[in-house]
Amino acid sequence: MNFILIGLLLGVFTLINILAPISGSATVTPVLTGLVGAKDAIAVATVFFFLTCIPRVYLFREYIRWDIVKLLWPISILGALAGSILFIHISELVVSLIILAFLIYFLSQKLQASFSSKKTTERKTTKHGVASVGFFSGALQGTGLAGSDLRNGYLLSRGLAIPNLHGTTALIGGANFLFASISRVVSGELTFQMAYPILLLLPVIVLATYIGRHLTLKLPKIWQDRFALLVMVIALGMITFKLFEYL
C-alpha cells in the first residue's frame, strides 16, 4: 500500500512538472525518503530523474532545439564530471545563493520582455550565458542537487516555449543524471537493490508524461508565457525558503 501511494504521488509530481517545469528535488526527494529511507533518497533520486527524461525525450522529440543542445550539452557534461568529483562537498548554502542570484537576473529579463510593448520573440542565447549556465547546472546535477531551475530559468528568459524546453532539457538533464547515477554506482552509493523500486515506477512515469504532453500542447502561447513566469517565481520562492532554513 505504501509503495502504491508513493508511486501515485510521484506520478502526480511528474505530471505537474510537465505543466510547470520546476525542480523536482523539493517534492520528489522527500517522497523517495518514505520509499528507500533518508540515507539513500538523494542517490536514488538521480535514477528517478533519469527515468523521467526517457519518455520526455521521445514524446517531445519534435520540439528539441538541437542548436541549443549542441551548445549546452558538452559544457553540461563537463560540469557533471566536475560536480561528481570536485564539488561533491560544496556548501549547499553557497549553491543556493548562486542559484538565487541567477534566477533573480533571469526573472527580471523575463518580466521585462513580458511587459514590453514590443512583440515577444525568442532572444538568441549567448556563448558566455550558455557556458556559465551549462557548466554550473551540470555540476549541480552531477552532485545530485537541483540544476534544472538554473538551466530552465535561463532558457525561459530567452523566450523558449515550454514544449521546446522539455525536449531540449530532457536530453541534457538525462545525460547528466545518467552520469551521476553511474558515478554513484562506481562509488558504491547506489546499488541495484536500492534502484529496483524506482525502476518499477517507469510505467507510471511514462503515463504521467504522456498526459502532461497533451495538456501542455493545448496551452495557448500566452498561457505558456504565464506558466514560464510562474515556474521562475516558484523556483525563486523555493530557493528563498531554503535560505531561511540557514538563519
NUVEX-772672 format. One line per 2 residues: number of its first residue (from 0); their letters; for each residue x, y, z of C-alpha. Coordinates in nm, 4 decimals, padded with zeros to 6 digits. Last residue first. Layout:
BEGIN
NUM = a = X:Y:Z  ...
//
This chain:
BEGIN
246 = ly = 01.9054:03.1572:00.9588  02.0022:02.8548:00.7458
244 = ef = 01.6405:02.7480:00.6961  01.5693:03.0959:00.5590
242 = lk = 01.7895:03.0089:00.2589  01.5623:02.7146:00.1738
240 = ft = 01.2627:02.9475:00.1632  01.4487:03.1785:-00.0777
238 = im = 01.5347:02.8829:-00.3058  01.1717:02.7666:-00.3092
236 = gl = 01.0422:03.1190:-00.3707  01.2749:03.1714:-00.6678
234 = ai = 01.1701:02.8365:-00.8146  00.8055:02.9348:-00.7686
232 = vm = 00.8653:03.2726:-00.9392  01.0517:03.1092:-01.2299
230 = vl = 00.7828:02.8458:-01.2855  00.5061:03.1059:-01.2627
228 = la = 00.6786:03.3208:-01.5262  00.7027:03.0206:-01.7597
226 = fr = 00.3414:02.9312:-01.6821  00.2396:03.2816:-01.7872
224 = dq = 00.4404:03.2506:-02.1087  00.2777:02.9132:-02.1830
222 = wi = -00.0571:03.0751:-02.1087  00.0065:03.3442:-02.3713
220 = kp = 00.1235:03.0809:-02.6199  -00.2069:02.8883:-02.5929
218 = lk = -00.1966:02.5629:-02.3914  -00.3117:02.2555:-02.5838
216 = lt = 00.0471:02.1316:-02.6256  00.0922:02.1291:-02.2481
214 = lh = -00.2155:01.9150:-02.1801  -00.1106:01.6547:-02.4376
212 = rg = 00.2444:01.6427:-02.3024  00.1284:01.6123:-01.9431
210 = iy = -00.0856:01.3084:-02.0224  00.2085:01.1319:-02.1916
208 = ta = 00.4474:01.2325:-01.9108  00.2127:01.0917:-01.6450
206 = lv = 00.1744:00.7649:-01.8411  00.5522:00.7265:-01.8912
204 = iv = 00.6285:00.7985:-01.5233  00.3670:00.5470:-01.4064
202 = pl = 00.5093:00.2825:-01.6442  00.8643:00.3569:-01.5104
200 = ll = 00.7664:00.3057:-01.1445  00.9186:-00.0438:-01.1252
198 = li = 01.2605:00.1114:-01.1928  01.2206:00.3162:-00.8742
196 = py = 01.1658:00.0035:-00.6602  01.4813:-00.1533:-00.8159
194 = am = 01.7133:00.1432:-00.7535  01.8171:00.0474:-00.3983
192 = qf = 01.8620:-00.3216:-00.4844  02.0526:-00.2223:-00.7982
190 = tl = 02.3041:-00.0346:-00.5852  02.3883:00.3337:-00.5402
188 = eg = 02.6446:00.4876:-00.3034  02.9066:00.2277:-00.4020
186 = sv = 03.1414:00.4786:-00.5644  03.1011:00.3120:-00.9051
184 = vr = 02.7227:00.3032:-00.8666  02.7228:00.6696:-00.7603
182 = si = 02.9260:00.7694:-01.0655  02.6883:00.5729:-01.2907
180 = sa = 02.3912:00.7565:-01.1400  02.5590:01.0983:-01.1836
178 = fl = 02.6389:01.0217:-01.5489  02.2818:00.9111:-01.6119
176 = fn = 02.1582:01.2238:-01.4338  02.3743:01.4477:-01.6531
174 = ag = 02.2722:01.2717:-01.9753  01.9046:01.2945:-01.8793
172 = gi = 01.9420:01.6627:-01.7935  02.0777:01.7438:-02.1393
170 = la = 01.8295:01.5339:-02.3369  01.5379:01.6313:-02.1140
168 = tt = 01.6479:01.9952:-02.1421  01.5764:02.0184:-02.5137
166 = gh = 01.2505:01.8254:-02.5337  01.1038:01.9890:-02.2253
164 = ln = 01.2134:02.3442:-02.3088  01.0818:02.3196:-02.6632
162 = pi = 00.7392:02.2200:-02.5246  00.7668:02.5114:-02.2708
160 = al = 00.8441:02.7785:-02.5307  01.1918:02.9396:-02.5239
158 = gr = 01.1792:03.3169:-02.4717  01.5393:03.3820:-02.3632
156 = sl = 01.4235:03.4115:-02.0002  01.2727:03.0639:-02.0362
154 = ly = 01.6140:02.9276:-02.1399  01.7941:03.0873:-01.8442
152 = gn = 01.5333:02.9881:-01.5877  01.5267:02.6328:-01.7231
150 = rl = 01.9039:02.5962:-01.6817  01.9123:02.7385:-01.3295
148 = ds = 01.5997:02.5607:-01.2091  01.7256:02.2372:-01.3691
146 = ga = 02.0385:02.2162:-01.1566  01.8881:02.0568:-00.8469
144 = lg = 02.1447:01.8566:-00.6498  02.2741:01.5049:-00.7206
142 = tg = 02.6404:01.6126:-00.7333  02.6486:01.5809:-01.1122
140 = ql = 02.3168:01.7645:-01.1247  02.4804:02.0653:-00.9594
138 = ag = 02.7853:02.0475:-01.1854  02.5636:02.0285:-01.4951
136 = sf = 02.3729:02.3382:-01.3818  02.7057:02.5169:-01.3256
134 = fg = 02.8621:02.4195:-01.6576  02.5570:02.4845:-01.8735
132 = vs = 02.4660:02.8141:-01.7038  02.8176:02.9568:-01.7291
130 = av = 02.8923:02.8332:-02.0808  02.5450:02.9071:-02.2217
128 = gh = 02.5492:03.2622:-02.0898  02.9034:03.3259:-02.2179
126 = kt = 02.8158:03.1837:-02.5597  02.4988:03.3930:-02.5814
124 = tk = 02.1496:03.2551:-02.6436  01.9466:03.4402:-02.9037
122 = re = 01.6240:03.6012:-02.7937  01.2914:03.4392:-02.8663
120 = tt = 01.0305:03.6941:-02.9575  00.7731:03.8872:-02.7573
118 = kk = 00.6121:04.1621:-02.9638  00.7202:04.5050:-02.8438
116 = ss = 00.5210:04.6902:-02.5792  00.7384:04.5274:-02.3124
114 = fs = 00.5622:04.3743:-02.0150  00.6641:04.0154:-02.0900
112 = aq = 01.0175:04.1033:-02.2076  01.0951:04.2995:-01.8906
110 = lk = 00.9424:04.0273:-01.6777  01.1566:03.7613:-01.8490
108 = qs = 01.4747:03.9650:-01.8056  01.3978:04.0346:-01.4389
106 = lf = 01.3297:03.6626:-01.3880  01.6669:03.5681:-01.5392
104 = yi = 01.8532:03.8101:-01.3087  01.6659:03.6971:-00.9986
102 = lf = 01.7224:03.3343:-01.1011  02.0998:03.3800:-01.1376
100 = al = 02.1349:03.5426:-00.7936  01.9185:03.2748:-00.6305
98 = ii = 02.1213:02.9966:-00.7950  02.4427:03.1445:-00.6512
96 = ls = 02.2918:03.1833:-00.3047  02.1549:02.8273:-00.3062
94 = vv = 02.4929:02.6807:-00.4045  02.6717:02.8724:-00.1286
92 = le = 02.4175:02.7491:00.1259  02.4514:02.3926:-00.0052
90 = si = 02.8210:02.4053:00.0878  03.0386:02.2169:-00.1602
88 = hi = 03.1227:01.8579:-00.0649  03.0511:01.6896:-00.4022
86 = fl = 03.2076:01.9793:-00.5917  03.5253:01.8159:-00.7223
84 = is = 03.4386:01.4660:-00.8438  03.0661:01.4444:-00.9235
82 = ga = 03.0407:01.8178:-00.9838  03.3419:01.8333:-01.2151
80 = la = 03.2082:01.5478:-01.4261  02.8590:01.6993:-01.4291
78 = gl = 03.0087:02.0331:-01.5338  03.1995:01.8714:-01.8194
76 = is = 02.8748:01.7024:-01.9254  02.6951:02.0385:-01.9053
74 = ip = 02.9648:02.2017:-02.1225  02.9127:01.9381:-02.3927
72 = wl = 02.5293:01.9514:-02.3746  02.4679:02.3258:-02.3697
70 = lk = 02.5839:02.4399:-02.7132  02.4854:02.1370:-02.9197
68 = vi = 02.1583:02.1096:-02.7245  02.0787:02.4739:-02.8030
66 = dw = 02.1123:02.4198:-03.1787  01.9276:02.0905:-03.1447
64 = ri = 01.6142:02.2573:-03.0159  01.4016:01.9525:-02.9373
62 = ye = 01.0350:02.0142:-03.0178  00.9895:01.7113:-03.2453
60 = rf = 01.1320:01.4843:-02.9740  00.8804:01.5968:-02.7093
58 = ly = 00.7307:01.2494:-02.6542  01.0641:01.0691:-02.7007
56 = vr = 01.2810:01.2988:-02.4881  01.0130:01.3178:-02.2185
54 = pi = 00.9727:00.9384:-02.2137  01.3447:00.8985:-02.1180
52 = ct = 01.3858:01.2134:-01.9041  01.1608:01.0872:-01.6233
50 = lf = 01.3858:00.7800:-01.5886  01.6917:00.9989:-01.5326
48 = ff = 01.5076:01.1923:-01.2619  01.4210:00.8644:-01.0849
46 = vt = 01.7775:00.7335:-01.1076  01.9225:01.0577:-00.9698
44 = av = 01.6632:01.0460:-00.6909  01.8005:00.7066:-00.5778
42 = ai = 02.1255:00.8696:-00.4647  01.9391:01.1508:-00.2888
40 = ad = 01.6966:00.9127:-00.1134  01.9564:00.6613:00.0116
38 = ka = 02.0184:00.7985:00.3629  01.6646:00.9339:00.4040
36 = gv = 01.4977:00.5967:00.3586  01.4059:00.3980:00.0462
34 = lg = 01.0328:00.4612:-00.0021  00.9500:00.7320:00.2517
32 = tl = 01.2709:00.9144:00.1606  01.1583:00.8940:-00.2013
30 = vp = 00.8736:01.1284:-00.1086  01.1181:01.3794:00.0414
28 = tv = 01.3360:01.3581:-00.2751  01.0444:01.4084:-00.5165
26 = ta = 00.8971:01.7298:-00.3775  01.1825:01.9767:-00.3276
24 = sg = 01.4068:01.7923:-00.5749  01.1558:01.8194:-00.8585
22 = si = 01.2905:02.1490:-00.9873  01.0277:02.3480:-01.1721
20 = pa = 00.8840:02.2597:-01.5125  00.5229:02.3812:-01.4761
18 = li = 00.2935:02.1657:-01.6912  00.5441:01.8815:-01.7281
16 = ni = 00.6489:01.9111:-01.3629  00.2862:01.8776:-01.2569
14 = lt = 00.2621:01.5442:-01.4406  00.5824:01.4140:-01.2806
12 = fv = 00.4602:01.5260:-00.9374  00.1332:01.3385:-00.9923
10 = gl = 00.3209:01.0217:-01.0935  00.5490:01.0567:-00.7915
8 = ll = 00.2433:01.0779:-00.5672  00.0849:00.7732:-00.7331
6 = gi = 00.4030:00.5689:-00.6865  00.4280:00.6802:-00.3233
4 = li = 00.0720:00.5627:-00.2613  00.1320:00.2308:-00.4392
2 = fn = 00.4556:00.1676:-00.2446  00.2839:00.2398:00.0892
0 = m = 00.0000:00.0000:00.0000
//
